[in-house]
Amino acid sequence: MVKGYEVVIGLETHAELSTESKIYCSCKNQFGLEVNSQVCPICMGMPGTLPTLNEKVVDYAIKMGHALNCTINRVCKQDRKNYFYPDLPKAYQISQSDVPLCENGYVDILSDGEVRRIGVTRIHIEEDAGKLLHSDKFHGSSLVDLNRCGVPLIEIVSEPDMKSSAEAKIYLETLKSILKYLDICDCKMQEGSIRCDVNVSVHKPGEPLGTRTEMKNVNSFSAAVRGIDYEINRQIEILEAGGTITQETRRWDDVKGVSTSMRSKEDAQDYRYFPEPDLLTIVVEQERVDELKKQIPELPNAKLLRYVNDFGITLKEATFVSESVELAGLFDECTAKGKAAPKSYISWIVGDLVKYLNDTGKTIADTKLTADKLIDLVDVINAKTISNASGKKVFAVLLEQDKAVKDIIAELGLSQVSDSAALEKIADEVLAANEKSVADFKNGKTNALGYLVGQCMKASKGKANPGMMKEIITKKLSEM
């Protein structure tokens, strides 16, 4: 509820597929190459050219369909969606209209600690359009780059099941993680690999659904949140002032934080869809559909629930790790091979490791860290061979150098002192040198104990077993 209104949100998410070539021709599917260098008569829309469907696109779409619990339509077709725009030279986009490749699915998300099921209406394949380039150096003109023309897309259309911008963001993040786990999209939002159109409406409880508006040009998840919140408030202000909402398509300007009207939109905009005459009917054998389903790994939303329910990991940590294929892979390998509690590994992964990756811009694959080395490190800390502080020094070396944990400990001289006689000698020397702190402790100032233990650790150059050191100091103070 926002200001007494219920909010209804649906998303149309476009994901560029990571195939080697484009969807209907052999041009390279790669971002950032020289303008108009990856084009041919087919993707430039030259008259008389004939497209050929890239089979890998169908496989990738079916994988996403399985991941989102969809029905796979083994027999379907492709259609022409007709509209005129400068970045679409042939004036139609090959897409799918009435029979998509996948439909009637769902995805479960975790929102406010509860599992929410978001319906997925359909997933269909289509080609991307080109890109308009705007710059002052073009003297008021815009130029067209057709490298993106023909890049394969899947469009994932949700049911209008989301009730807030926060839920919409969680849904988008879940889709992004699934795409990454399936390895079918690089999800680089700065390159436009994943983007969405947002549909929003508001209504009073018990009243019919309100008139929806569609918002284009939403290029990040945070922009989606800002755009949705803006549109909710805009519609409520109009209704509260006695006005009516116009069904229209709007453009989101994230720099200014406002949306502006692009065009009015009828209940069913007429794109004059008709079957694509130059492409054969898509027929996928059931055996192929089943084989693709077997290739689906454990997905991030399932991992998240497993981490929380089976391992007792906090929701925040579980979400953070499960959303990353790399982090989840490392954590799963540690829990499968290691004997320590899962929480022992998660603290290193979400703490020291993530900080290092963020600071350096590296991935786990760029480091020398392996699951076996992290397991060894946790084991020696749990065995009191080294302290946790010394463990951080070892971890820093593990990231940069291909060395065994025991060798690093030996090289740095980090082995923890657990010999009672040696520790008692250190304690006696510290207590003799700190009579005031001893007196303070005797007078009820309990924080003096921490100071004295710290002095012992300093005297041992950090090598003393801190637990044993505290016990010895406490015992000696009680006997004084």
Protein Blocks (a to p, Z undefined) as FASTA:
>chain_A
ZZhiacddddddddddfbfbdfkbcbdcdehiaehklccfklnopghiacdddfklmmmm
mmmmmmnopacdfbdcddddddddfklmnopacddfklcfbehiaddddeehiacddddf
bacdddddddddddfklnopacddfklgopacddddddffbfbfklmmmmmmmmmmmmmm
nopagoiaknopaccddddddddehiacddddddehiabfklmmmmmmmmmmmmmmmmmn
opacddddddddfknopacdfbdcdfbdcehpacdfkbccddddfklmmmmmmmpccdfk
lmmmmmmmmnopafklmmmmmmpmklmmmmmmmmmmmmbdfklmmmmmmmmmmmmmmmno
pafklpmbdfklmmmmmmmmmnomacfklmmmmmmmmmmpccdfklmmmmnopaccfbfk
lmmmmmmmmmmmmmmlmmmmmnopaklmmmmmmmmmmmnnomacfklmmmmmmmmmmmZZ
